[in-house]
Amino acid sequence: MRPPAGSGSTPFVDPVRVLANAKRMALDAGVIVDVDWKKESLPLGPPPAKKFSTEHAASLMAEAGLLVTTVAESGPYHYIITAVPGR
């Protein structure tokens, strides 16, 4: 859960609050998509200590009231998680 590309590398202070706001904006038919760096040592991107694992990212989404629908690899360096507003 990082700021949009090009806005710097500082993570959000309260990612659950950001995700809850995304849930509110998505309404009932929206889909939230998180594409992030894999939490491992890679030739690109931030160090592993600055990255979220897929499990941690998915748990933050669930804490924000989102229902995770997909967790998958997205190329050699990233993963993608999709979620919908929970009921």
C-alpha positions as a Markdown table, in Angstrom:
| # | Residue | x | y | z |
|---|---|---|---|---|
| 1 | Met | 0.0 | 0.0 | 0.0 |
| 2 | Arg | 2.2 | 2.7 | -1.3 |
| 3 | Pro | 1.5 | 6.2 | -2.7 |
| 4 | Pro | 0.9 | 6.4 | -6.5 |
| 5 | Ala | 3.9 | 6.0 | -8.7 |
| 6 | Gly | 6.0 | 9.1 | -9.0 |
| 7 | Ser | 4.9 | 10.5 | -5.6 |
| 8 | Gly | 7.9 | 9.3 | -3.7 |
| 9 | Ser | 8.7 | 6.1 | -1.8 |
| 10 | Thr | 7.2 | 6.9 | 1.6 |
| 11 | Pro | 4.5 | 4.4 | 2.5 |
| 12 | Phe | 1.2 | 5.7 | 3.8 |
| 13 | Val | 1.2 | 6.3 | 7.6 |
| 14 | Asp | -2.1 | 4.4 | 8.0 |
| 15 | Pro | -2.6 | 2.0 | 5.1 |
| 16 | Val | -5.8 | 0.5 | 6.7 |
| 17 | Arg | -7.4 | 4.0 | 6.7 |
| 18 | Val | -6.3 | 4.5 | 3.0 |
| 19 | Leu | -7.8 | 1.2 | 2.0 |
| 20 | Ala | -11.0 | 1.9 | 3.9 |
| 21 | Asn | -11.3 | 5.1 | 2.0 |
| 22 | Ala | -10.7 | 3.3 | -1.3 |
| 23 | Lys | -13.5 | 0.9 | -0.2 |
| 24 | Arg | -15.8 | 3.8 | 0.4 |
| 25 | Met | -15.0 | 5.3 | -3.0 |
| 26 | Ala | -15.4 | 1.9 | -4.8 |
| 27 | Leu | -19.0 | 1.6 | -3.7 |
| 28 | Asp | -20.6 | -1.8 | -4.3 |
| 29 | Ala | -19.4 | -2.6 | -7.8 |
| 30 | Gly | -15.8 | -1.4 | -7.5 |
| 31 | Val | -12.6 | -3.4 | -7.5 |
| 32 | Ile | -9.5 | -2.4 | -5.5 |
| 33 | Val | -6.2 | -3.5 | -7.1 |
| 34 | Asp | -2.8 | -3.5 | -5.3 |
| 35 | Val | 0.3 | -4.1 | -7.4 |
| 36 | Asp | 3.4 | -4.1 | -5.3 |
| 37 | Trp | 6.9 | -5.4 | -5.1 |
| 38 | Lys | 7.5 | -8.9 | -4.0 |
| 39 | Lys | 9.0 | -9.0 | -0.5 |
| 40 | Glu | 12.4 | -10.4 | -1.5 |
| 41 | Ser | 15.7 | -9.1 | -2.6 |
| 42 | Leu | 15.4 | -8.0 | -6.2 |
| 43 | Pro | 17.6 | -6.0 | -8.6 |
| 44 | Leu | 15.0 | -3.2 | -8.6 |
| 45 | Gly | 12.8 | -1.6 | -6.1 |
| 46 | Pro | 13.1 | -0.9 | -2.3 |
| 47 | Pro | 14.8 | -3.3 | 0.1 |
| 48 | Pro | 12.7 | -6.2 | 1.5 |
| 49 | Ala | 12.3 | -4.4 | 4.9 |
| 50 | Lys | 10.3 | -1.7 | 3.1 |
| 51 | Lys | 8.0 | -4.1 | 1.3 |
| 52 | Phe | 4.8 | -5.9 | 2.3 |
| 53 | Ser | 4.3 | -9.7 | 1.9 |
| 54 | Thr | 1.2 | -10.8 | 0.0 |
| 55 | Glu | -0.1 | -12.1 | 3.3 |
| 56 | His | 0.4 | -8.8 | 5.1 |
| 57 | Ala | -1.1 | -6.8 | 2.3 |
| 58 | Ala | -4.1 | -9.1 | 2.1 |
| 59 | Ser | -4.6 | -8.8 | 5.9 |
| 60 | Leu | -4.5 | -5.0 | 5.7 |
| 61 | Met | -7.2 | -5.2 | 3.0 |
| 62 | Ala | -9.3 | -7.5 | 5.1 |
| 63 | Glu | -8.9 | -5.2 | 8.1 |
| 64 | Ala | -10.2 | -2.3 | 6.0 |
| 65 | Gly | -13.4 | -4.3 | 5.2 |
| 66 | Leu | -12.3 | -5.6 | 1.8 |
| 67 | Leu | -12.8 | -9.1 | 0.5 |
| 68 | Val | -9.7 | -10.3 | -1.2 |
| 69 | Thr | -10.6 | -12.2 | -4.4 |
| 70 | Thr | -7.2 | -12.8 | -6.1 |
| 71 | Val | -3.6 | -13.0 | -5.1 |
| 72 | Ala | -1.2 | -13.7 | -7.9 |
| 73 | Glu | 2.3 | -13.1 | -9.3 |
| 74 | Ser | 2.6 | -10.2 | -11.7 |
| 75 | Gly | 5.9 | -10.7 | -13.5 |
| 76 | Pro | 9.3 | -11.4 | -11.9 |
| 77 | Tyr | 9.2 | -8.5 | -9.4 |
| 78 | His | 5.6 | -7.8 | -8.4 |
| 79 | Tyr | 2.4 | -9.4 | -7.1 |
| 80 | Ile | -1.2 | -8.3 | -7.6 |
| 81 | Ile | -4.0 | -8.5 | -5.2 |
| 82 | Thr | -7.6 | -7.7 | -6.1 |
| 83 | Ala | -10.4 | -7.1 | -3.6 |
| 84 | Val | -14.0 | -5.9 | -3.5 |
| 85 | Pro | -15.9 | -4.1 | -0.8 |
| 86 | Gly | -17.0 | -6.6 | 1.9 |
| 87 | Arg | -20.5 | -6.8 | 3.0 |
